[in-house]
């Protein structure tokens, strides 16, 4: 019997009325290599399976509306759901001040960041791989939230950990060019490349903005194949979803 998707529920000091969840790879209907709870319509999975998984997600979380699925492009653009209407949303972050609208980003190694104002009036979600982080997606999302940074809460969801995220010099240069101290998030390896800590980079970016209340960041999607999809580990695979909404 399928009981629906398994979830991580963020442990953070979100205000009353703010709800959030992160899906795991289990509890859905997709066949390998998308097994089994794939939320993404763009990875080659059967459309009927994706639709069923999304329906299971709405049921499991008692969502007030269909999540506002984005066409993610590893950029910095943030969309305000109130302004987007029913239009196609090409963006890597979404925010809303409206009750009943669901922000969502999809990941399989990139870092999902959920945001909420301390008064619960605004929430948002950002897709923060290294390209998005370097481009300023967190700065864009926090600004669009419309709250003073000191009043913003952030949760860092599951992403590839530094032990498995090997990158070239061009990635390191993209960060230290504007923030030399970001070099602390890169450790040299025996192959002449770098092990990159996405969590540390995100915390630096948030701290520079004035966002000091940050939770999460203890997972590695690559290392835990039982619970997480990982594009770097698997190549062709499904996507997990990080969702946030307010009632």
Secondary structure, DSSP 8 states (H G I E B T S, - for coil): ------EE---S---TTEEEEEE-S-SS---TTS-S----SSSS--HHHHHHHHHHHHHHHT-SS--B--B--SS--EEEHHHHTTS--B-SEEEE-STT-EEEEEESSSEEEEEEETTSS-EEEEEE-HHHHHHTHHHHHHHHHTS-GGGEEEEE-----TTT-EE-HHHHHHHHTT-GGGGGGEEE-TTS-EEE-HHHHHHHHHHHHT--EEEE----TTT-TTT---HHHHSS---EEEEEEE-
